[in-house]
Amino acid sequence: MKRFHCIPILLLVVLPWIIASAQDQPAAAPAQVQTSSPAAPTAAPSTQKRVTAYTLPPDLYAKAHDRSRIHFRLALIGFVYGLLVLWFVLRTKLAARYRDWAEAFSAKRFLQSVVFSPLLLLTIAVLTLPLDLYSEWIEKRFGISVQGWGSWTWDWTKGQLISIVLGILFIWLLYVVIHRSPRRWWFYFWLVTLPIGVFLFFIGPWVIDPMFHKFEPLQQKDPALTASLEQMVQRAGENIPPERMFWMGAGEKTTGLNAYVTGIGASKRIVVWDTTIAKMNIPQIVFVAGHEMGHYVLLHVPKGLAFFAALLLLFFYLGYRMIGWVLGRWGVDWGVRKLDDWASLPALLLLLSVFSFVASPIMSAFSRHDEHQADQYGLEVTHGLTSDSAQVAAQAFQILGEVDLADPDPNPVQVFLFYDHPSIPERIQFALTYDPWAKGQQGEFVK
């Protein structure tokens, strides 16, 4: 689930790709939290039980529903809290003070960004840290996170360092463009960020991911799984040889499950979490990987890039149209001189955060559509490769739901606003009813 707080939207061009891939969350359902008493780590579900619908025993059902409800509230609170943080930075003139320090340090704009950007980003990170700590504390109490606080703090620190390095670059580029083209900055900055974002997505599996997790060749860890994945990849018509299939040590940090495909071109690879190998059998893992393969075969990566790039362009344009009014109304009180003043950044981020939240139903619906197509592709690409592939898919979803405590009856408003995957009950129902082959037809995507 997306949590809307004051993470700078300017960095959202690239950070979701590189940091999310490094700290990838299970695909079962949007992450949720709850405040029940501590729970023991989830035991491996029965992988052979025949699934006819998504069900949980009463105790797990109550916990999953409570976890979902509280996380929904946390998402809404996080959005409002993020706006308050940005307002606080403006109202107390912290941004203006950081600008003054940057301008006193050097007359060169890039060196000013080297001073201003880390100060602003760290201030925002520290002010939002209580929310991050609370979310992690809830996950620990519930048994989803098993990561020690020292390890979590180090991951948080590495994430901030990545944000600072990228922030220095992107914030510098933004204000160079604003200074040189006050009326077209929204378009030119958008053009500049896209190729940089694609490049960072390309190098992410090599540079960013290993900063957060341990990776080893899957062929050494599980030769049988590697052979089955290779067979699925060949049927999909993709080029991911065994040397680009990896085992990832997620179990030292989470009990969640995942298998995913990441990167583009030479960096494209299949990654399977050790927790997934421990709790799913090979056909189930192959289905999950087949789902992820569908994102590539169905061109969801370029389509998603185009869709979210278009939204980002709209956000920048709306920001351009409204920032003048905002600074004219409150700029003097905030110590902001004009738009090309470094101190205007929190005001621009506040506007972009609001636009992003308002558009969240559109973004979530787009993501759910792609995820549904990927489910369909996973069913088609594994049909004939595994016995009773529909039941295998349903079992995989059931296991994901049990381990990650997916809500069997999620709030429709929550789904509308934040769910970037279909709910587990919907996914199991589709897996059990999608059967074009019974009618003598072929799959839509895999012939």
Secondary structure, 3 states (H helix, E strand, C coil): CCCCCCCCHHHHHCHHHHHHHHCCCCCCCCCCCCCCCCCCCCCCCCCCCCCCCCCCCHHHHHHHHHHHHHHHHHHHHHHHHHHHHHHHHHHCCHHHHHHHHHHHHCCCHHHHHHHHHHHHHHHHHHHHHHHHHHHHHHHHHHCCECCCHHHHHHHHHHHHHHHHHHHHHHHHHHHHHHHHCCCCHHHHHHHHHHHHHHHHHHHHHHHCHHHCCCEEEHHHHCHHHHHHHHHHHHHHCCCCCHHHEEEECCCCCECCCCEEEECCHHHCEEEEEHHHHHHCCHHHHHHHHHHHHHHHHCCHHHHHHHHHHHHHHHHHHHHHHHHHHHHHHHHHHHCCCCCCCHHHHHHHHHHHHHHHHHCHHHHHHHHHHHHHHHHHHHHHHHECCECCHHHHHHHHHHHHHHHHCCCCCCCHHHHHHHCCCCCHHHHHHHHHHCCHHHHCCCCCCCC
